Amino acid sequence: MSEYGITIPMSGNRRESILCSLDEHKSPIPRRSWGEAASLLGLDDKTVITQADLERVHDPAYIGRILDPSPGKEVLVKLIMESLELVNEDGTYNRYEPKKAVRPLRELAESQIYRCTGTYLALKIALERRGEGPYKDFCFCLGGGSHHPRYDMPSGFGVLNDPVIGVRKIMAEGKASFVWIIDVDAHKGDGTAELIRFSRNRGETFSGKTPEVFTLSAHMASGWPLDEESLAKAIPGRAPLLESDIDIPIAAGEENVYNERLLQGLLEMEARSLPRKPDLALVVDGADVYEKDGLPSTSCLALTLEQMLERDHLILSFLQERGIPSGWIMAGGYGPRAWEPTANFLNSL
C-alpha cells in the first residue's frame, strides 16, 4: 500500500511470497492467473462481474457512485479513502501521506471491482470440480475477503463485499441453492451479516422459511468492529450490531480453545442446516489471527502457525468428509509475515 502513500501495514508482496514458497517446496498444486482461471471456465475475467451482480447485493444508488464514469474516478477515490479511514474527522490525513505516493489512488479504486472476480472464480471452479488430484472440489483464491462493506457504504478497507457478491452470483446462475459462508478472519464478518440479513428481509435468499445462505463468523470478541468506539456509533439494525447465523466470539487468551469452539460451531451449522446439505461453501480464510500479524488491532487474537494450520485442515476436512465443494479467499493479513499461514496451509496439501 506504500506505493499509494498509505502507511497501513499491508504487504504488497503477500501473494508473491506465497507463490515463491510453493515453488521452494515444489508444490504440485496447479496455479492459474485469474485470466487463465476464467478461460478454463469459458469466461472473460474482465467482464465476469456485471453491474447487475453488484446491485444484487448492494444499494443500486451506492453502486452508481462506485461506477463513477469521471476520468479521475473522484467519487470512487473518496469511497476508498473512507473505507481505509485515511481522513480524520477534522480533515487531516490518517495513515496517509499523498506526497509519497507513486501511484494514484484511482488505480486502487479500480481494483476493488476486479477483486470480486477472483472470489467468484474460486467458487465456480470448486463447484464445477475443476481442481486436480484429491482436491477437485477445492480452490483457493489469493485475493478477496472484503467482508466489511455494507449495503450502502464502504467499511473496513473495502468498498464492495466480494464474498456475498460471489456467492449470490453463483446462486443467481442456478448453480447452487444453499451455500455456507465460513468466516475465520480476526474481525467479525459484519458487512456479510448485514447484507445477508437485508437480502432475507427482501425475500431474496429464502426458500419458504428456509435460509439459502447460512453464515458463521469466528472472530475477536472485543476488537474492531466490536470495540467500544464502533459500538457507540453503531446504528440499530445495521452492522456491526447484526448477528451472523452463528457467531463465535473469541476473547483474548482463549487461543487454546479456538479450534475446539470452531468445530462446535461447524457442527451446529450442520445441525441447523438439516436435512439439507449445502451445495457449496465459501471460506473467508483470514490470516490476521496469526500471532505475528502486523496490524496492532488484531493482537486480541494470536494463534500460532501450528494452530492456524490445524484450523484450516479442520475446515477443509469437515467440508470434504461431507462432499461439500469449497472456494477459499485470502482475506485479512497484515505486515511482512502475513503470507506465512496461507503458504503453510497450501504447502501442507
Phi, psi and omega in degrees: 000345183298333180293343175262004182083012182264131185259008173297137186285061175262124182279124177286349183255013184300310180297315182296323179293323177296314181296321177297320179296320177297320178296315182298326180268007179052044180295134179276000182298125178293142181236135180224146170290167179296325177296317179293321178296319178296318179298323177303328181262005181074030183239167174251117185298337182282343184235011182298311183269123183253169176300323179297325178296321181289318182286342175295335186250314184257165176301126181305324179294323177294317178297325176301322177292321181293322181274029177311120184278358184296148184305323182269000182053043187302318182294315180293323177299318178297322178293322176298315180297323178292316183294326180270001178055048184273353180233129177283170181298332180273005177093352178282160181280147178235119180055036183214124179231084187301334180292339180268358182288138175248354176227142182286149180299335182297331177293321177294324180296315182296329181290341180297324178285318184293330183296336177296333181298313183298319180298314179298316182297320179298317179296316184291320179295317179296315183296322180271004177055051180266006175287189183230158177063219183284359184241043181298330183256029182227135175214133180246121178265125177277066181174186177076182176105019177280087186262007180262330181307140187254187186302317186225024180200153176282163177190151171054051176071015181219154179251325180238141181272088185295329177302312182287323179299315180296314181297314185287334175291316177303317182291322180296333178281356180078016182274341180208141179248349180212122186228139171263140167245115182251110188248115180240028171292158180297329183262143179304138177282065189289323179293319177300315179301317180295313184295320178290320178297316180297319180294325177294320179298331178275358179076022186264337182238046177227142167248100189068243177252013187256122178298143177263344175232127182242129187246139174230136178225118174254122192203172175301135182287332187233355180281173178306137007267021181255017177283165185301317182297315181293319181292328179293331181267353187294146179262129179306137180082007179232166174297146005267015185283336180287141182270151165286170176299321174227116174254135178236085178284128181249119180279158176303133181093356181261017182303327184292343179248007183304305185292328176296316180289327176296316178299317178301320179295319178295319178294322177293320178301316179295315182297320181284346178272338184302146007274008182276157170238135181296148176284338190196151174231141171251126179251117177269093196267064182302135176263001184281003171275359181293138182296341180255019178294148186267000180265116184307325185287353178265003185293348179292342180224116188225090178273150175282168178299322180293319179295325179290323177295320177297319178302309185292321177291327177300312181294312183297316180296318180302316182287315184290326177297337181256005178068034182256114177299149182220130170258133184244143176233152193287319178059207190295151179168123191226148177091176187291347182247014182296338182285339191297313182299317181293316179298319180299317180294309183296322178294333183284347183282000000 
